[in-house]
Amino acid sequence: MESPITTTLLKRRSLGIMTALLAVLLIAAGPAEASAAATDDPNEKTLLSWTAELAANSRYVWRGLAFSEGAVLQPSAGILYGGLTLSLWSNIDPDRRRARPGLNEADVFLTYSWERKGLTIEPGLSVYTYPRQGPASPATTEATLYVSVPLAGPLSAYLDQALDIGAYAGGYFAEAGLSLETRIREGLTLEAAASQAFGSETFNRAYWEIPRGMLDVFSLRLALNLSLGRDLFLRPHLEDAVLTSSRLRRATGRSGYFNLGLTLGVGLD
C-alpha cells in the first residue's frame, strides 16, 4: 500500500499538470479563432510533401513506459501524398551501460487522414521492430484509429486507439483527451494535449507484466513550433506521464516519467 506522502506528492503533481494545461488554454483562447482562420486555407495544401526530423529527448517515454534510462536520439522521415502518409521512425540509445547501445528500434507507420468540417478520422497501420534486441522483444504490428472532433476555438477532443494484431494479438490501448493548436505569432505555434489512457489485460501483461486491464497513465504534452525559414523548423517539447494505476506505481517504484526534448526538422511541399 502506498504511503500518505507518496499519495500527496502524486496529487500535487497531477494538480500542477492540470493548472499548467488550464493556463495554456487561457493564453491560447484569445488569438485562436483568428489564427485558425488564417491557417485553414485549402488553396495552400499541396498534393505531395515530405518531412525529416531529428529529435533529442532526455528519455524515451512511450505510453507511460520508459524505454531508456537517459537521453536518446530519434530520427524520422515521412512522405505525404494527398491524405496518405508513410513515415519511418527510429530510436538510438547511446547509453554504454546497455548490452547493445545504438539503434534499438525502427518503426514504420502508414496512415490515411480524412477531414471534413473539423472532424478528422485517421485509420492506420504501425509496425514496430527492435533490431539487436533478441527474442524477448519481438516485432509486432498494430491497427490504429485516431478520431478528433472540434469543440471550441482551437480546442478539440480526440480518441486514439491501437489494437495489436501481431506478437501481442488482442492487446488494446486507448488514449482519450483534449488537444489544441494555435498560432501565437507569425512563425510560432503552440500545441498542447492532456489525456488519460487505458491498457487492456493483454497489453498490460505484455508491456508491464501485470495481467489486468486498467487506467494506465495520464499525460500532459506541450510543444512550440518555431519556423526558422527555408522550410526549417525547431520544436522544443515536454511530456509529463503520471502513472494513474497504483499497481504500476508499485511495480516501477515511481509516480511517472518526464521527458524534455528538442526537434530540428525540415519540411518541403
C-alpha positions as CSV (number, residue, x, y, z in Angstrom):
1,M,0.0,0.0,0.0
2,E,1.3,3.5,-0.9
3,S,2.4,5.8,1.8
4,P,0.4,9.1,2.5
5,I,3.5,11.0,1.4
6,T,3.6,9.3,-2.0
7,T,-0.2,9.8,-2.5
8,T,0.1,13.5,-1.5
9,L,3.0,14.1,-3.9
10,L,1.1,12.4,-6.7
11,K,-2.0,14.6,-6.1
12,R,0.2,17.7,-6.1
13,R,1.9,16.7,-9.3
14,S,-1.5,16.0,-11.0
15,L,-2.8,19.3,-9.8
16,G,0.2,21.1,-11.2
17,I,-0.2,19.4,-14.5
18,M,-3.9,20.4,-14.7
19,T,-3.0,24.0,-13.7
20,A,-0.4,24.2,-16.4
21,L,-2.8,23.0,-19.0
22,L,-5.5,25.4,-17.9
23,A,-3.0,28.3,-18.2
24,V,-2.1,27.2,-21.7
25,L,-5.8,27.1,-22.7
26,L,-6.5,30.6,-21.3
27,I,-3.4,32.0,-23.1
28,A,-4.4,30.3,-26.4
29,A,-8.1,31.2,-26.2
30,G,-7.6,34.8,-27.3
31,P,-5.8,34.6,-30.7
32,A,-7.1,31.1,-31.5
33,E,-10.1,31.9,-33.7
34,A,-8.2,34.4,-35.9
35,S,-5.2,32.1,-36.3
36,A,-7.4,29.1,-37.2
37,A,-9.0,31.2,-40.0
38,A,-5.6,32.4,-41.2
39,T,-4.1,28.9,-41.5
40,D,-7.1,26.9,-42.7
41,D,-6.7,27.7,-46.4
42,P,-7.3,24.7,-48.6
43,N,-5.6,26.5,-51.5
44,E,-2.3,26.3,-49.6
45,K,-2.3,22.5,-49.5
46,T,-0.2,20.6,-52.0
47,L,-0.6,17.0,-53.1
48,L,2.9,15.8,-52.3
49,S,5.2,16.8,-49.4
50,W,7.8,15.3,-47.1
51,T,9.5,15.9,-43.8
52,A,12.7,14.8,-42.0
53,E,13.3,15.3,-38.3
54,L,15.9,14.7,-35.6
55,A,14.7,14.7,-32.0
56,A,16.9,14.7,-29.0
57,N,15.0,13.6,-25.8
58,S,16.0,13.4,-22.2
59,R,14.2,10.0,-22.0
60,Y,12.3,7.7,-24.3
61,V,8.8,7.5,-22.9
62,W,6.0,5.7,-24.8
63,R,2.5,5.1,-23.4
64,G,3.8,5.7,-19.9
65,L,6.6,3.2,-20.2
66,A,10.3,4.4,-20.0
67,F,12.4,2.6,-22.6
68,S,15.6,4.4,-21.7
69,E,17.5,5.5,-18.6
70,G,18.8,8.6,-20.2
71,A,19.0,10.7,-23.3
72,V,18.2,9.3,-26.8
73,L,18.2,10.5,-30.4
74,Q,15.1,9.8,-32.6
75,P,15.5,10.4,-36.3
76,S,12.4,10.2,-38.5
77,A,11.2,10.9,-42.0
78,G,7.8,10.9,-43.7
79,I,6.2,11.4,-47.1
80,L,2.6,12.7,-47.6
81,Y,0.6,12.2,-50.8
82,G,-2.9,13.5,-50.5
83,G,-4.3,12.1,-47.2
84,L,-1.9,9.1,-47.2
85,T,1.3,9.3,-45.0
86,L,4.2,6.9,-44.9
87,S,6.7,7.5,-42.1
88,L,9.8,5.9,-40.7
89,W,10.9,6.4,-37.1
90,S,13.9,5.1,-35.1
91,N,15.4,5.3,-31.6
92,I,19.1,5.5,-30.9
93,D,20.2,4.9,-27.3
94,P,23.9,5.8,-26.8
95,D,23.9,4.6,-23.2
96,R,27.1,2.4,-22.9
97,R,25.6,0.7,-19.9
98,R,23.2,-1.2,-22.2
99,A,24.3,-4.5,-23.6
100,R,23.9,-3.2,-27.1
101,P,23.9,0.6,-27.3
102,G,22.9,2.3,-30.5
103,L,19.9,1.7,-32.8
104,N,17.4,-0.4,-30.9
105,E,14.0,0.4,-32.6
106,A,12.9,1.0,-36.1
107,D,9.2,1.5,-36.9
108,V,7.0,2.1,-40.0
109,F,3.7,3.9,-39.9
110,L,1.1,4.1,-42.7
111,T,-2.0,6.3,-42.1
112,Y,-4.8,7.8,-44.2
113,S,-6.3,11.1,-42.9
114,W,-9.9,12.1,-43.8
115,E,-11.1,15.6,-42.8
116,R,-14.4,17.4,-43.0
117,K,-15.7,20.4,-41.1
118,G,-13.0,20.0,-38.4
119,L,-13.7,16.2,-37.9
120,T,-10.6,14.1,-38.5
121,I,-10.7,10.3,-38.9
122,E,-7.3,8.6,-39.4
123,P,-7.0,4.8,-39.7
124,G,-3.5,3.4,-39.9
125,L,-1.1,0.5,-39.5
126,S,2.0,0.6,-37.3
127,V,4.9,-1.9,-37.5
128,Y,7.4,-2.0,-34.6
129,T,10.7,-3.7,-34.9
130,Y,13.6,-3.9,-32.4
131,P,17.0,-4.6,-34.0
132,R,19.5,-6.5,-31.9
133,Q,17.1,-6.8,-29.0
134,G,16.7,-10.6,-29.2
135,P,13.6,-12.8,-28.8
136,A,12.5,-11.0,-25.7
137,S,11.5,-8.0,-27.9
138,P,9.6,-9.4,-30.9
139,A,8.4,-7.3,-33.8
140,T,4.7,-6.6,-33.7
141,T,2.0,-4.8,-35.7
142,E,-0.9,-2.6,-34.6
143,A,-4.0,-1.4,-36.4
144,T,-4.8,2.1,-35.3
145,L,-7.7,4.6,-35.4
146,Y,-7.5,8.2,-34.5
147,V,-10.6,10.4,-34.3
148,S,-10.6,14.1,-33.5
149,V,-13.7,16.4,-33.0
150,P,-13.6,20.2,-32.7
151,L,-15.1,21.7,-29.6
152,A,-14.5,25.5,-29.4
153,G,-11.8,27.7,-30.9
154,P,-8.5,25.7,-31.1
155,L,-9.8,23.1,-28.6
156,S,-10.5,19.5,-29.8
157,A,-11.4,16.2,-28.2
158,Y,-9.7,13.1,-29.5
159,L,-9.6,9.3,-29.1
160,D,-6.5,7.4,-30.3
161,Q,-6.9,3.6,-30.3
162,A,-4.4,0.8,-31.1
163,L,-5.1,-2.9,-31.4
164,D,-2.2,-5.4,-31.6
165,I,-2.5,-7.9,-34.5
166,G,1.0,-9.3,-34.2
167,A,3.1,-10.7,-31.4
168,Y,0.7,-9.4,-28.7
169,A,-2.5,-10.1,-30.6
170,G,-5.6,-8.6,-28.9
171,G,-3.6,-6.1,-26.9
172,Y,-5.6,-2.8,-26.9
173,F,-4.5,0.7,-25.9
174,A,-6.8,3.7,-26.0
175,E,-6.0,7.4,-25.2
176,A,-8.7,10.0,-24.8
177,G,-8.0,13.6,-24.3
178,L,-8.2,17.3,-25.2
179,S,-5.8,19.0,-27.6
180,L,-5.2,22.4,-29.1
181,E,-3.0,24.1,-31.7
182,T,-2.9,27.8,-32.0
183,R,-0.7,30.5,-33.6
184,I,1.0,32.8,-31.1
185,R,2.6,35.0,-33.8
186,E,3.8,34.6,-37.3
187,G,6.1,31.6,-37.5
188,L,5.3,30.4,-33.9
189,T,2.6,28.0,-32.9
190,L,1.7,26.3,-29.6
191,E,0.5,22.7,-29.2
192,A,-0.9,21.2,-26.0
193,A,-2.7,18.0,-25.1
194,A,-3.9,16.3,-21.9
195,S,-5.1,12.7,-22.0
196,Q,-6.0,9.6,-19.9
197,A,-5.0,6.2,-21.3
198,F,-6.4,2.7,-20.8
199,G,-4.5,-0.6,-21.4
200,S,-6.2,-3.9,-21.8
201,E,-5.2,-7.0,-19.8
202,T,-3.3,-8.4,-22.8
203,F,-1.5,-5.1,-23.4
204,N,-0.5,-4.6,-19.7
205,R,0.6,-8.2,-19.5
206,A,2.9,-7.8,-22.5
207,Y,4.4,-4.4,-21.5
208,W,4.0,-4.1,-17.8
209,E,3.8,-7.8,-16.8
210,I,0.6,-7.1,-14.9
211,P,-2.3,-9.2,-16.2
212,R,-5.1,-6.7,-15.7
213,G,-6.9,-4.0,-17.7
214,M,-6.7,-0.6,-16.1
215,L,-6.2,3.1,-16.5
216,D,-2.5,3.3,-17.1
217,V,-1.3,6.8,-17.5
218,F,-2.3,10.5,-17.5
219,S,-0.2,12.6,-19.9
220,L,0.4,16.2,-20.5
221,R,2.3,17.3,-23.7
222,L,3.4,20.8,-24.6
223,A,5.3,21.9,-27.7
224,L,6.3,25.1,-29.5
225,N,6.8,25.1,-33.3
226,L,9.2,27.8,-34.4
227,S,9.7,28.4,-38.1
228,L,13.4,29.1,-39.0
229,G,12.7,30.0,-42.6
230,R,13.6,28.0,-45.7
231,D,11.4,25.1,-44.6
232,L,13.3,24.6,-41.4
233,F,11.6,24.4,-38.0
234,L,12.5,23.9,-34.4
235,R,10.2,22.3,-31.8
236,P,11.0,22.3,-28.1
237,H,8.6,19.9,-26.3
238,L,7.9,18.3,-23.0
239,E,5.9,15.4,-21.7
240,D,4.8,14.5,-18.2
241,A,3.4,11.0,-17.8
242,V,1.8,10.3,-14.5
243,L,1.0,6.6,-13.7
244,T,-2.6,6.6,-12.6
245,S,-2.6,2.9,-11.5
246,S,-1.3,2.1,-8.0
247,R,-0.2,-1.3,-9.4
248,L,2.0,0.4,-12.0
249,R,3.4,2.8,-9.4
250,R,4.3,-0.2,-7.1
251,A,5.8,-2.1,-10.0
252,T,8.1,0.7,-11.1
253,G,8.6,2.4,-7.7
254,R,7.8,5.7,-9.4
255,S,4.8,8.0,-9.9
256,G,5.6,8.6,-13.5
257,Y,8.2,9.8,-16.1
258,F,9.2,13.2,-17.5
259,N,10.7,13.9,-20.9
260,L,12.2,17.2,-22.3
261,G,13.2,17.3,-25.9
262,L,14.2,19.4,-28.9
263,T,13.4,18.6,-32.5
264,L,15.0,20.1,-35.6
265,G,13.2,19.4,-38.8
266,V,12.7,20.3,-42.5
267,G,9.5,20.0,-44.5
268,L,9.1,20.6,-48.2
269,D,5.9,20.8,-50.4
